[in-house]
Amino acid sequence: MTIIIGLGNPGKKFENTRHNVGFLVVDKIASNFQFSIFNFQSKFNAEISEGKITDEKIVLVKPQTFMNESGKAVKKIIKNTPLDNLIIIHDDIDLPVGKIKIVKDRGSAGHKGVESIIQNIGNKNLIRIRIGIAGQKDVAAKNVVLKKFLPEEQKMIDDAVQKTVRAISLLINESLDKVMNEYN
């Protein structure tokens, strides 16, 4: 079993904002592979969907904590699950819009949601897929993450979401090194 957690903020106010790109990816996986409808599970404070990619059972998760508290929900969800069976998908202000980067065993680089996860479960064997949301350098996160994508950026994000879904599908069946070589 693999658990895939897309990070974002709950509520209509935050839909389609840059910070919610993790939610966009898990929604696309659920749609592409005909997973169950997302249902809120209060014991995890998260929306959960289940299905399969090839023969691998996959659990998709959208924590309903706010981004900075993501680690609390993740800790409850992964109880007794090895971290190498966990993939975190999140936005990254340090990457250009639409760029994806797969990393393992890395620090948070200032991302508050990732920082919360690392504080709650550590980062040894933690696989993350970072999706670029900033088109310019040296911008303050608070001035970017809660904004929607510009029309000219939306196509790049849609492509990045599709590319991430393909990378995850490959990751289910191939080695991390092979997937990193192909997508990084």
C-alpha positions as CSV (number, residue, x, y, z in Angstrom):
1,M,0.0,0.0,0.0
2,T,1.2,3.5,-0.8
3,I,-0.2,6.7,0.8
4,I,-0.1,9.8,-1.4
5,I,-0.7,13.1,0.5
6,G,-1.5,16.2,-1.4
7,L,-1.0,19.4,0.7
8,G,-3.3,22.4,0.6
9,N,-5.7,24.4,2.6
10,P,-9.3,23.4,3.1
11,G,-12.3,25.5,1.9
12,K,-13.7,27.2,-1.1
13,K,-11.6,30.3,-0.4
14,F,-8.4,28.5,-1.1
15,E,-9.5,26.4,-4.1
16,N,-7.2,26.7,-7.1
17,T,-4.6,28.8,-5.2
18,R,-0.9,28.1,-5.7
19,H,-0.7,26.6,-2.2
20,N,-3.3,23.9,-3.1
21,V,-1.4,22.3,-6.0
22,G,-1.0,19.2,-4.0
23,F,-4.8,18.9,-3.8
24,L,-5.0,19.3,-7.6
25,V,-2.7,16.4,-8.1
26,V,-4.5,13.9,-5.8
27,D,-7.8,15.0,-7.4
28,K,-6.4,14.2,-10.8
29,I,-5.1,10.8,-9.7
30,A,-8.5,10.0,-8.3
31,S,-10.2,11.0,-11.6
32,N,-7.7,9.3,-13.9
33,F,-7.7,6.0,-12.1
34,Q,-11.4,6.0,-11.0
35,F,-10.8,6.0,-7.3
36,S,-13.6,6.3,-4.8
37,I,-15.1,9.7,-4.0
38,F,-13.1,11.6,-1.4
39,N,-14.8,11.3,2.0
40,F,-14.0,13.3,5.2
41,Q,-12.7,11.1,8.0
42,S,-12.8,13.0,11.3
43,K,-10.3,10.6,13.0
44,F,-7.7,11.7,10.5
45,N,-9.0,15.3,9.9
46,A,-8.6,14.5,6.2
47,E,-10.5,13.6,3.0
48,I,-9.6,10.1,1.9
49,S,-10.0,8.3,-1.4
50,E,-8.9,4.8,-2.2
51,G,-8.1,2.8,-5.4
52,K,-5.4,1.1,-7.3
53,I,-2.7,2.0,-9.7
54,T,-1.8,-1.2,-11.6
55,D,-2.1,-3.7,-8.7
56,E,-0.9,-1.4,-5.9
57,K,-3.5,-0.2,-3.3
58,I,-3.3,3.6,-3.1
59,V,-4.7,5.8,-0.4
60,L,-5.1,9.5,-1.5
61,V,-5.2,12.1,1.3
62,K,-6.1,15.7,1.5
63,P,-5.5,16.9,5.1
64,Q,-8.2,19.3,6.2
65,T,-5.9,21.0,8.7
66,F,-4.5,24.2,7.4
67,M,-1.2,23.9,5.6
68,N,1.0,24.8,8.7
69,E,-0.6,22.0,10.7
70,S,-0.4,19.3,8.0
71,G,1.9,17.1,10.1
72,K,-0.8,16.5,12.7
73,A,-3.1,14.8,10.1
74,V,-0.2,13.0,8.4
75,K,1.0,11.5,11.7
76,K,-2.4,10.0,12.3
77,I,-2.8,8.7,8.8
78,I,0.5,7.0,8.4
79,K,0.5,5.3,11.8
80,N,2.3,1.9,11.3
81,T,3.1,2.7,7.7
82,P,6.8,2.9,6.6
83,L,7.8,6.3,5.2
84,D,9.1,4.7,2.0
85,N,5.4,4.0,1.3
86,L,4.5,7.6,1.6
87,I,4.6,10.4,-1.1
88,I,4.0,14.0,-0.2
89,I,3.0,16.4,-3.0
90,H,3.3,20.1,-2.4
91,D,3.9,23.6,-3.9
92,D,7.4,25.0,-4.0
93,I,8.0,28.8,-4.3
94,D,11.6,28.2,-5.2
95,L,10.8,26.5,-8.4
96,P,9.5,28.1,-11.6
97,V,5.8,27.7,-12.4
98,G,5.1,24.2,-13.6
99,K,8.6,22.7,-12.8
100,I,8.5,19.4,-10.8
101,K,11.3,18.0,-8.7
102,I,11.3,14.7,-6.8
103,V,13.3,14.6,-3.6
104,K,14.0,12.2,-0.8
105,D,15.3,12.7,2.8
106,R,15.4,16.5,2.3
107,G,14.6,19.4,4.7
108,S,11.6,21.7,4.4
109,A,13.4,24.6,2.7
110,G,11.0,26.9,4.6
111,H,7.8,25.3,3.5
112,K,5.6,25.4,6.6
113,G,3.5,22.4,5.7
114,V,6.5,20.2,5.0
115,E,8.1,21.5,8.2
116,S,5.1,20.4,10.2
117,I,5.3,17.0,8.6
118,I,9.0,16.6,9.3
119,Q,8.5,17.7,12.9
120,N,5.7,15.1,13.4
121,I,7.2,12.1,11.5
122,G,10.7,12.9,10.5
123,N,12.1,12.8,6.9
124,K,14.1,9.6,6.7
125,N,12.9,7.9,3.5
126,L,10.3,10.6,3.0
127,I,9.6,11.1,-0.8
128,R,8.3,14.5,-1.9
129,I,7.2,15.8,-5.2
130,R,7.7,19.6,-5.3
131,I,5.7,21.6,-7.9
132,G,6.9,25.1,-8.8
133,I,4.5,27.9,-8.2
134,A,6.6,31.1,-8.5
135,G,7.5,32.7,-11.8
136,Q,10.0,35.1,-10.2
137,K,12.9,35.1,-7.7
138,D,13.0,36.7,-4.3
139,V,9.3,36.9,-3.7
140,A,7.8,36.7,-0.2
141,A,5.8,33.5,0.2
142,K,2.8,35.3,1.8
143,N,2.5,37.4,-1.4
144,V,2.4,34.4,-3.7
145,V,1.0,31.2,-2.1
146,L,-2.6,32.2,-1.6
147,K,-3.0,33.7,-5.1
148,K,-4.6,32.0,-8.1
149,F,-2.5,31.2,-11.1
150,L,-2.5,33.8,-13.9
151,P,-4.2,32.6,-17.1
152,E,-0.8,32.2,-18.9
153,E,0.4,30.1,-15.9
154,Q,-2.6,27.8,-15.7
155,K,-1.6,25.7,-18.8
156,M,1.9,25.1,-17.2
157,I,0.3,24.0,-13.9
158,D,-2.2,21.7,-15.7
159,D,0.8,20.2,-17.5
160,A,2.8,19.8,-14.3
161,V,-0.2,18.1,-12.6
162,Q,-0.4,15.6,-15.5
163,K,3.4,15.1,-15.4
164,T,3.2,14.5,-11.6
165,V,0.5,11.9,-12.1
166,R,2.6,10.1,-14.7
167,A,5.6,10.2,-12.4
168,I,3.6,8.7,-9.5
169,S,2.3,6.0,-11.7
170,L,5.8,5.1,-12.7
171,L,7.0,5.4,-9.1
172,I,4.5,2.7,-8.1
173,N,6.2,0.2,-10.5
174,E,9.8,1.4,-10.8
175,S,12.7,2.5,-8.6
176,L,12.9,6.0,-7.2
177,D,16.2,6.6,-8.9
178,K,14.8,5.7,-12.3
179,V,11.8,8.1,-11.8
180,M,14.1,10.9,-10.5
181,N,16.3,10.5,-13.5
182,E,13.4,10.8,-15.9
183,Y,11.5,13.6,-14.2
184,N,14.1,15.8,-12.4
